[in-house]
């Protein structure tokens, strides 16, 4: 063993020592071989949904009652877990309490699926306390987006469970978003194309701007889906939960990040070698990306194009995922085909069983 390998081994051991033994074991197993995909049971009407808030709280006390009513209106029985209504600054309770809710929801035999109320911030802080071995033994549908990306990627890396980047029940779910949930999470067959652009035909002489999908680099690629919120993907670099992007279809979105910050995060992924290892990249919407106060700004399309045009892989921009109305549901770990020429993403495997 070289001195460098020895020192790297000591460093890895020191990092892993902060995690419970089952998590250390799963991390060590994942470092040798990624876990096989585990498909959860399809969501069905009448099932019980565990409502959790692993990041921030809803701020409005009536928001929890509305979330329960929302679940019932979609045909489910809600079960609100206790830390969801707690307040610890910008967090829904302290770290161990939020993780305990998540663990309890997966452990509860009467809970069929786990659905997040909102994102915000805080999932990174729960990772040392999440019982990933318990999740592996009790696979269930798990839905959320934004800050929930940290949990999706960690579960994907350690467990292999297919989870879902989709709408949360802390706010209204539009009919197109609910239709996407039905097609991807409630049907045990390949959903086919997901995230279609608007079917509405603009008036003569008009072209829809917000619903367009733009080809940055043409081509077709296949691979398992991964990604989510760009800020969380980059924050996991250098941690034991760092995502493996090799051969994956990477989807990325964000909200409230100025162009130069998006540039910086993508540059970090480039410099790490991870961006170039992808089979293809599909950029979603970067909502409210116009801030930053710089007197001269690069257009977002220019940033995305310049940082991906030499990678030699298909890249498109404008996929309807993330902090947008009518967002689609994207399953982690499911094989998909990206056609950057037509701007489509097609699921070639089912996401549930």
N, C-alpha and C positions, 0 to 999 in steps of 0.2 A: 504493500500500500504506500502511495506517495504521501509526502507530508501534506500536500494540498488536500488530497482525498481524506486524510485523517482529520484535518482541521474542519473540513466541510461536514464530516460525519459528526464531530463534536458539536458544531453549530446547530445542525439539524436536531440532534438529541436534546440540546438545551431548549430549542423552540418547542419541540413536541412534549417536553416535560410539563408544560403549562396546561395540557389537555388531559381529560380523563382517559383511563386505559382503553376503553372501547374505541374512542375517537383516535387515539394514537395507533391502535391496531388497524383501523380502517384507512388511516392516512398512509401507513406503511404498505398496506396491501395495494392501495391505489397508486403508490409510487412504482410498484412493480408491474401492475397490470390494471388498467381502468376497469371498473365494475361493469358487468353486463347490464344492459337496460332492463329495468323493471317497469312494467306497465300497470298502473293502478286500475281498479275496477271502474267501469264507466259510471258517470253520474246519472242518477235516475230520479224522476219526480217522486216526492215523498221521502227522500233520504234526509238524514240529519246533517246539517252543516255546522261545523265548529267555526265560530267567528273569533278571530284573534287579531291583535295589533302588536306585531313584533317590533315596530319602529315607533312612530309618533301616535299620539291620541287624536281624537276627532275634534277637540276644542268645544264643540257644541254638545251639551248633555243630551239634547233631543236627537242628536245624530245616531246614537246607539239604538234608540227605539225605531228610528227610520230604517236603519240597517236591517234590523230584525223583520220589520214590515216588508222591506225589499226582498229579503230571502223568502218570506212566505208568499209574496206575490209571484215569485218565480217557481213556486211549487215545492219549496223545501221547508224543513223544520229547523229553525235556528237555535243554536246553543251558544250564548255569549260567554266567553271565558273571562274570569275576574280581572286580570291585569289590564284588559282592553279599556276599561273605564277608569283606570288609575292615571294619575298625573304626576310626572317627575320632570318638571321643566318642560322641555320639548319632547320628552319621551313618555310612552304609555307605561308608566311604572318603571321600577328599577330593572337592571339587565337580567338578573336571575329570575325575576318574576315573569318578565315577558317570555323568556326561554321556557320557563316552567309551564306557561300556558300552551306554548307550541308542543312541548313534549306530552302534556296531558291530553291535548286534542288528538294526537296520533295514537296515544295509548288507549283512549276511550273506545271500547268496542261498540258503543252506541252512536259514535260519530263516524259518518261515512266519508266525509271530505272536510278539508280545512281551507277556509277562504279568508283572506286578509281584508281588513277594513280600510287601511290606507298605508301609504309609504311614509315619506318625510325623512326621518333619519333614525338610526338606532340598530339596524339588523347586524351590522358589523360587530357591535358590542355583545350581541347574544351568542355569537358563534362558539366561544369556549364552553358555553353552558348547554348547547343543544345536544340532545341524545341521538346522534345519527344512527347508532346501532338499533335503537328502538324504532326509528323511522324505517329502517331497512326491514325490520320484522313486522311492521304494520303499514305497508304501502297504501297510500290514499291519494286521491286527487288533492293537489295543493295549488291554489291560484293567488296571484298578486303580481304587481309590477313595481317599477320605480326602485325604491330602496330595497324592496323584497328580492331584487336581483342577487344580493349577497347570499341569501338563503338558497335561492335556486341553484346558483353555481356551486355552493358548498355541498348541497344534497346531490347534485349531479356528479361531483367529483368523488365523494365518499360512498354514495349509495347506488347511484345509477338510476334512481327513480325518475320517471318522466313527470315533470311538473309543468305548470302552465303560466306563461307571462300573459296576463289578461286582466280584465276589469275588476275593480274591487268594490265591495258592497258598502263602503262608506259614502258613496255617491251614486247617483242614478246610473243605471245601465241602459244604454240606448238599444233600440230594437236590432240594428245591425250588429252591435257588440254581443247581444244575447244570442243572435243567430249564429255568430262565430263560436260561442261557447257550446251551443247545441251540436254544431257540426264536428267540433274537434274533441270535446270532452264527454259528450253524451252518446256518441256513436262509435261502436267498435269496428270501424272500417276506415281506410284512408279517406281523409277529408278532401283530398284534391287541392285545387287552388285556394289559398287563403289570402286575406288582406286585399280584396279587389278594390280598384279605384271606383269612384262614384259612378253609378249607372245613369245618373241624370245627364240628359243631353243639354248643353248650354244653347242659348239662342244663337241664331246665325250671326257670324262675325265675332263670336266670343269664344274664348278658350279658358277652361277652368285652370286656375293657378295653383290653388292649395291641394288639389287632388291628383296632380300629375306625378307619375313615376318617371324619373330621368335615368337614361343609360349613361353611366360614367365609363365603363369598360364592358364591351359586349362579350357574349359567350354564355355557355351553360355549364353549371357545376352541380354535383351531387355530394351530399354529406349530411352528418347529423347536425341539427340546429343547436346553437348555443349563443349566449350574449346577453342582451338586455340593456340596462342603463349604463351608458359609457362611463360615468363617474365611478360606479361601483366595480365595473370590470377592471378599471385601472387601479382602484384602491386595493384590490386583492392581489396585485402583482407583488411578488416577494414574500407572500404569506403561504402557509401550507395549503390554502384553499385556492391558490392561483389556478385559473382555468386553463385547460389544455385546448388550444385552438387548432391544432394540427389536423388538416383534412376536414375541418368543420365549415358549415355555412354560418357565418357570424352575422347576427342582426344587432344593430345598435340604435339607441335613441337617447334623448335627454331633454331636460327642460331648464330654462333660465340660465343656460350657460352661454356666455358671449363667444363669438367666433374664435377669438384668440385662445380661449380655454379649451374649446373643442379641438383646435389645432394642436395644443399642447398635449392633450390626452391621447390623441391619435398618434402624434409623434412619439410619445412614450411607448405605445404599442408597437410602432414601427421599429424603434431602436431596440426593443426587447426581442425582435425577430418573430413575434407572435402574429403580427398582422400579415406578414408574407407567408406564414405557414397555413393560412386559411385556404379552403377550396374556393370560397367565394364570399363576398360581403354584400349585405343588403342593409342600407341605411334607412332607418325609419325617419320620423319627424323629429326635428330639434326645435321644440316649441319655445317661443320667446328667446330666440338666440341673437337678438339685435342689440343687446346691451354691451357694456364694457367701457364706454366713454372715450374710446380712441377716436382721434380726429379723422383718421383714415382707416377704413375697414376693408378686409377682403370679403367678397361674397362667399357665403357658405359653400356653394357649389364649387368655387375655385379651391377652397381648402380641401374639400373631400376629394376632388379630382387630383390635385397635386400630390396628395399623400397616398394615393392608391394607384395612379396610372401606370407605374412601372412594376407593379407586383405580378403582372401576367395572369390575373384571375378576374372572373366576372364580377362587376360591381354595379349596383343600382342604388338609387336614392329616391325616397318618397313613399316607402312602404308604410302602410297605415298601422303603426304600432306605437305604443307609448302614451304620452300625455296629450292625446287628441280625442275628439269626439269620434264615436263609431270605431274604436280601436278593435283590431282583430285579436285573436288568441293564438299564441305561438307556443308549441310544446317543445320543451328542452329534451334533447337526446333522440328525437325522431328523425328518420331519414327524410330528406326533402330535396327538391330540385329547384335551383335558382336559374331562371332564364333572364339574364340581364338585358337581353335584346327586347323582350316583350314586357319586362318589368314585373314578372310573376314569380311567386313562390308556391310550389305544389308539394303537399305532403304525399309521399309514396308509401308510407307505412301508417297503420293506425296508431293513435296515441294512447288508447285505453283498451282494456280487454273485456 
